[in-house]
Amino acid sequence: MGRKSSMAMAAIFVVLASSLTTYASTTYTVGDSTGWQVPTSNSNLYDDWADNKTFVVGDDLLFQFITGEHDVAELTEPGYDACTNTDTISTDNKGPVKITLKRTGDHYFICTHPGHCPAGQKLKVQVRSETGDTTPGILSPPRNAASSLVVTISLVFVSIATFVLLC
């Protein structure tokens, strides 16, 4: 009886461990190896960088910069277009900075140091939900949350049934 009980417990442990799902998000290093700095040859560096990426709610943007040389401010579209920090939502000045994209729609970032934004140190990203919706302000559930919950609950019930039958 002790051996069957141990085997059943081991089986339950394996099933439960395999059912744990992490909600994957992607961390994007802004500018890749260039990091967050004033572009030297391509003032569209950050637009070009963002063009081939799909950002979804829950993803992170990692702004790599040296504290004191740059900062990152999230702001409204008018502030972004004018390269002014009058419509700032948030500002971080200690690098590196990790910003989680928490809602759908367009997000705007600039460096507020004089001359940096007009020289191209600015980024616009369009954030989608898991389903592809870009309607501004929609919060998306964690990736695959509903389907993982159903699988996890089903596996727990199967594990309990197996344990009861083996004991």
Helices and strands as residue ranges (DSSP letters): H 2-19, E 27-29, G 32-34, H 45-51, E 55-56, E 60-63, E 72-75, H 77-82, E 88-92, E 97-100, E 105-110, E 122-128, H 145-166
